Amino acid sequence: MIRVGFSHLDYNVSDLKKAVGFYDPLMEFLGFSKEVERREWALYGNGRMKLCLV
C-alpha cells in the first residue's frame, strides 16, 4: 500500500504580526510549537509536519 502525504504547508498572510498573534495559541493547542520567527516568516512544527506563515 502506498501512503501519500505532505510534510509542510506555506500559508500566505497579509499581516504576519497579526497572523502570529492568532496562530500562536491555535498551533499550541494543536500540538505545534513555534520553531523560528523572522521578520518575513514564522515556522511551526510538531515533529512530523511544518506550517510556515509567509
Helices and strands as residue ranges (DSSP letters): E 8-11, H 16-29, E 33-37, E 42-45, E 50-53
